Amino acid sequence: MKLKNTTIIEDLERWIEAYLKHIQALSYSNNTFLLYRRILLEFVEYSLDYQDEMQINDIKTTFLVNFLNYLENNSKNGNKLSKKTKITYLRVLTSFFYFISDNNDDLFIFSFDMKKIRFRTEKAEEKLNYLNENEIIRLNNVLEKEKAKKEVYNSFRNSLLIKLMLYGGLRISEALNVKLCDFEEVDDELEYFKENIQDSDYIMQTSTGKHLNRSNAFLIVNNIYAKALISKKGLHLLRHTLAMRLTAKGTNLVVIQKILRHANLNTTTIYAKATNDTIKAALLNN
């Protein structure tokens, strides 16, 4: 099997199906089979919020650690996971990823530092990557200059693609699939497309009329960052930026959760913590 075909979620589901057939063939008990299946499906649910910023081969030790912390934060009784439970989860996950390592056609090998996972008790903090206000201004300036310099389809397409994620909170998979008919109102930003494509056409298309894919979008957006003298890379940081700006303005976290369509509010609270950490650092350095 190919290691990856599409998104991290679809690839995980594909490999889970193969893995479950594998352990069934090994005559695992029904209870063990159900336990393994439940743990792997929980892992898929956790991965949903990362499908636009990573692929299956990007899964590292820290991702597994944060999955365990996610489970603790979302436990019904609020209790911490016991060491025994954590070891069970890790045993299932490592068995799953070793199965992928042994059976993928790309010869990719997952390597996890199990000692680091097993004895770590504090959450591995994920550094939030987002644009500051000066970077946003520079980014918008580049987008407007590109549209003014050469009034071609790609310039308007790139501008809308970035703004849908930066101001609308769309995931890249959502932004790539928008059509004119998806918008209730056509403002100046969309007027150009109304004159050039049909309502049922994908807006995000190449100069040859093909549907723009995720890989090309990644390269295009990173190239625009470079023109704006922004060293950061990636598509998901645009959604991070929106969340950080809304949090800084005091927007209710439930509202931010709905805007970003996070499956769980705990995913959204990382932005509030990041904002508090920024304030603390500023006061300490004052």
Contacts in CASP RR format, 6 or more apart in sequence:
PFRMAT RR
TARGET T0000
AUTHOR 0000-0000-0000
METHOD contacts of the structure
MODEL  1
MKLKNTTIIEDLERWIEAYLKHIQALSYSNNTFLLYRRILLEFVEYSLDY
QDEMQINDIKTTFLVNFLNYLENNSKNGNKLSKKTKITYLRVLTSFFYFI
SDNNDDLFIFSFDMKKIRFRTEKAEEKLNYLNENEIIRLNNVLEKEKAKK
EVYNSFRNSLLIKLMLYGGLRISEALNVKLCDFEEVDDELEYFKENIQDS
DYIMQTSTGKHLNRSNAFLIVNNIYAKALISKKGLHLLRHTLAMRLTAKG
TNLVVIQKILRHANLNTTTIYAKATNDTIKAALLNN
1 14 0 8 1.000
1 15 0 8 1.000
1 18 0 8 1.000
1 103 0 8 1.000
1 104 0 8 1.000
1 105 0 8 1.000
2 104 0 8 1.000
2 105 0 8 1.000
2 106 0 8 1.000
3 11 0 8 1.000
3 56 0 8 1.000
3 57 0 8 1.000
3 100 0 8 1.000
3 104 0 8 1.000
3 105 0 8 1.000
3 106 0 8 1.000
3 108 0 8 1.000
4 11 0 8 1.000
4 55 0 8 1.000
4 56 0 8 1.000
4 57 0 8 1.000
5 11 0 8 1.000
5 14 0 8 1.000
7 51 0 8 1.000
7 55 0 8 1.000
7 173 0 8 1.000
8 47 0 8 1.000
8 50 0 8 1.000
8 51 0 8 1.000
8 54 0 8 1.000
8 55 0 8 1.000
8 56 0 8 1.000
8 58 0 8 1.000
8 59 0 8 1.000
9 44 0 8 1.000
9 47 0 8 1.000
9 48 0 8 1.000
9 51 0 8 1.000
11 55 0 8 1.000
11 56 0 8 1.000
12 40 0 8 1.000
12 43 0 8 1.000
12 44 0 8 1.000
12 47 0 8 1.000
12 56 0 8 1.000
13 44 0 8 1.000
15 56 0 8 1.000
15 96 0 8 1.000
15 99 0 8 1.000
15 100 0 8 1.000
16 37 0 8 1.000
16 40 0 8 1.000
16 41 0 8 1.000
16 44 0 8 1.000
16 96 0 8 1.000
18 99 0 8 1.000
18 103 0 8 1.000
19 40 0 8 1.000
19 96 0 8 1.000
19 99 0 8 1.000
19 100 0 8 1.000
20 33 0 8 1.000
20 36 0 8 1.000
20 37 0 8 1.000
20 40 0 8 1.000
22 99 0 8 1.000
23 32 0 8 1.000
23 33 0 8 1.000
23 36 0 8 1.000
24 33 0 8 1.000
28 36 0 8 1.000
35 88 0 8 1.000
35 92 0 8 1.000
36 92 0 8 1.000
36 95 0 8 1.000
36 96 0 8 1.000
39 88 0 8 1.000
39 89 0 8 1.000
39 92 0 8 1.000
39 93 0 8 1.000
40 92 0 8 1.000
40 93 0 8 1.000
40 96 0 8 1.000
42 71 0 8 1.000
43 67 0 8 1.000
43 93 0 8 1.000
45 263 0 8 1.000
46 67 0 8 1.000
46 70 0 8 1.000
46 71 0 8 1.000
48 263 0 8 1.000
49 262 0 8 1.000
49 263 0 8 1.000
49 267 0 8 1.000
50 63 0 8 1.000
51 171 0 8 1.000
51 173 0 8 1.000
52 171 0 8 1.000
52 172 0 8 1.000
52 173 0 8 1.000
52 235 0 8 1.000
52 236 0 8 1.000
52 239 0 8 1.000
53 234 0 8 1.000
53 235 0 8 1.000
53 236 0 8 1.000
56 100 0 8 1.000
57 108 0 8 1.000
59 97 0 8 1.000
59 110 0 8 1.000
60 112 0 8 1.000
61 112 0 8 1.000
61 113 0 8 1.000
61 116 0 8 1.000
61 117 0 8 1.000
62 124 0 8 1.000
62 126 0 8 1.000
64 90 0 8 1.000
64 93 0 8 1.000
64 112 0 8 1.000
64 117 0 8 1.000
65 116 0 8 1.000
65 117 0 8 1.000
65 120 0 8 1.000
65 123 0 8 1.000
65 124 0 8 1.000
66 123 0 8 1.000
66 124 0 8 1.000
66 126 0 8 1.000
67 89 0 8 1.000
67 93 0 8 1.000
68 81 0 8 1.000
68 86 0 8 1.000
68 89 0 8 1.000
68 90 0 8 1.000
68 117 0 8 1.000
69 123 0 8 1.000
69 124 0 8 1.000
70 264 0 8 1.000
70 266 0 8 1.000
71 81 0 8 1.000
71 89 0 8 1.000
72 78 0 8 1.000
72 79 0 8 1.000
72 80 0 8 1.000
72 81 0 8 1.000
73 266 0 8 1.000
74 264 0 8 1.000
74 266 0 8 1.000
75 81 0 8 1.000
81 89 0 8 1.000
86 118 0 8 1.000
87 118 0 8 1.000
90 114 0 8 1.000
90 117 0 8 1.000
90 118 0 8 1.000
94 112 0 8 1.000
94 114 0 8 1.000
97 110 0 8 1.000
97 112 0 8 1.000
98 110 0 8 1.000
100 108 0 8 1.000
100 110 0 8 1.000
101 108 0 8 1.000
101 109 0 8 1.000
101 110 0 8 1.000
126 270 0 8 1.000
128 240 0 8 1.000
128 244 0 8 1.000
128 270 0 8 1.000
128 271 0 8 1.000
128 274 0 8 1.000
129 232 0 8 1.000
129 234 0 8 1.000
129 236 0 8 1.000
129 237 0 8 1.000
129 240 0 8 1.000
130 237 0 8 1.000
130 240 0 8 1.000
130 241 0 8 1.000
130 243 0 8 1.000
130 244 0 8 1.000
131 139 0 8 1.000
131 166 0 8 1.000
131 230 0 8 1.000
131 232 0 8 1.000
131 237 0 8 1.000
131 238 0 8 1.000
131 241 0 8 1.000
135 228 0 8 1.000
135 230 0 8 1.000
135 232 0 8 1.000
136 166 0 8 1.000
136 241 0 8 1.000
138 228 0 8 1.000
138 229 0 8 1.000
138 230 0 8 1.000
139 162 0 8 1.000
139 166 0 8 1.000
139 224 0 8 1.000
139 225 0 8 1.000
139 228 0 8 1.000
139 230 0 8 1.000
141 228 0 8 1.000
142 224 0 8 1.000
142 227 0 8 1.000
142 228 0 8 1.000
143 155 0 8 1.000
143 158 0 8 1.000
143 159 0 8 1.000
143 162 0 8 1.000
143 163 0 8 1.000
143 224 0 8 1.000
144 159 0 8 1.000
146 155 0 8 1.000
146 158 0 8 1.000
146 159 0 8 1.000
146 224 0 8 1.000
147 155 0 8 1.000
147 156 0 8 1.000
147 159 0 8 1.000
149 155 0 8 1.000
152 207 0 8 1.000
153 196 0 8 1.000
153 207 0 8 1.000
154 206 0 8 1.000
154 207 0 8 1.000
156 192 0 8 1.000
156 193 0 8 1.000
157 203 0 8 1.000
157 204 0 8 1.000
157 205 0 8 1.000
157 212 0 8 1.000
158 220 0 8 1.000
158 221 0 8 1.000
158 224 0 8 1.000
159 189 0 8 1.000
160 189 0 8 1.000
160 190 0 8 1.000
160 193 0 8 1.000
160 203 0 8 1.000
161 175 0 8 1.000
161 176 0 8 1.000
161 204 0 8 1.000
161 212 0 8 1.000
161 217 0 8 1.000
161 220 0 8 1.000
161 221 0 8 1.000
162 221 0 8 1.000
162 224 0 8 1.000
162 238 0 8 1.000
163 189 0 8 1.000
164 170 0 8 1.000
164 174 0 8 1.000
164 175 0 8 1.000
164 178 0 8 1.000
165 171 0 8 1.000
165 172 0 8 1.000
165 175 0 8 1.000
165 235 0 8 1.000
165 238 0 8 1.000
165 239 0 8 1.000
165 242 0 8 1.000
166 238 0 8 1.000
166 241 0 8 1.000
166 242 0 8 1.000
167 242 0 8 1.000
168 242 0 8 1.000
168 259 0 8 1.000
169 238 0 8 1.000
169 239 0 8 1.000
169 242 0 8 1.000
169 259 0 8 1.000
169 260 0 8 1.000
170 178 0 8 1.000
170 239 0 8 1.000
171 236 0 8 1.000
171 239 0 8 1.000
171 261 0 8 1.000
172 214 0 8 1.000
172 217 0 8 1.000
172 218 0 8 1.000
172 235 0 8 1.000
172 236 0 8 1.000
173 214 0 8 1.000
175 204 0 8 1.000
175 217 0 8 1.000
176 202 0 8 1.000
176 204 0 8 1.000
176 211 0 8 1.000
176 212 0 8 1.000
176 213 0 8 1.000
176 214 0 8 1.000
176 217 0 8 1.000
177 202 0 8 1.000
177 204 0 8 1.000
178 202 0 8 1.000
178 203 0 8 1.000
178 204 0 8 1.000
179 199 0 8 1.000
179 200 0 8 1.000
179 201 0 8 1.000
179 202 0 8 1.000
179 203 0 8 1.000
180 186 0 8 1.000
180 190 0 8 1.000
180 193 0 8 1.000
180 194 0 8 1.000
180 197 0 8 1.000
180 198 0 8 1.000
180 199 0 8 1.000
180 200 0 8 1.000
180 201 0 8 1.000
180 203 0 8 1.000
181 199 0 8 1.000
181 200 0 8 1.000
183 190 0 8 1.000
186 194 0 8 1.000
193 203 0 8 1.000
197 203 0 8 1.000
197 205 0 8 1.000
202 211 0 8 1.000
202 212 0 8 1.000
204 211 0 8 1.000
204 212 0 8 1.000
204 217 0 8 1.000
205 211 0 8 1.000
205 212 0 8 1.000
206 212 0 8 1.000
206 216 0 8 1.000
217 235 0 8 1.000
218 234 0 8 1.000
218 235 0 8 1.000
221 234 0 8 1.000
221 235 0 8 1.000
221 238 0 8 1.000
222 233 0 8 1.000
222 234 0 8 1.000
225 231 0 8 1.000
225 232 0 8 1.000
225 233 0 8 1.000
225 234 0 8 1.000
239 260 0 8 1.000
240 271 0 8 1.000
242 259 0 8 1.000
242 260 0 8 1.000
243 256 0 8 1.000
243 260 0 8 1.000
243 268 0 8 1.000
243 271 0 8 1.000
244 271 0 8 1.000
244 274 0 8 1.000
244 275 0 8 1.000
246 255 0 8 1.000
246 256 0 8 1.000
246 259 0 8 1.000
246 271 0 8 1.000
247 253 0 8 1.000
247 256 0 8 1.000
247 271 0 8 1.000
247 272 0 8 1.000
247 274 0 8 1.000
247 275 0 8 1.000
248 275 0 8 1.000
253 265 0 8 1.000
253 268 0 8 1.000
253 269 0 8 1.000
253 271 0 8 1.000
253 272 0 8 1.000
254 265 0 8 1.000
256 268 0 8 1.000
256 271 0 8 1.000
257 265 0 8 1.000
257 267 0 8 1.000
257 268 0 8 1.000
260 268 0 8 1.000
262 268 0 8 1.000
END
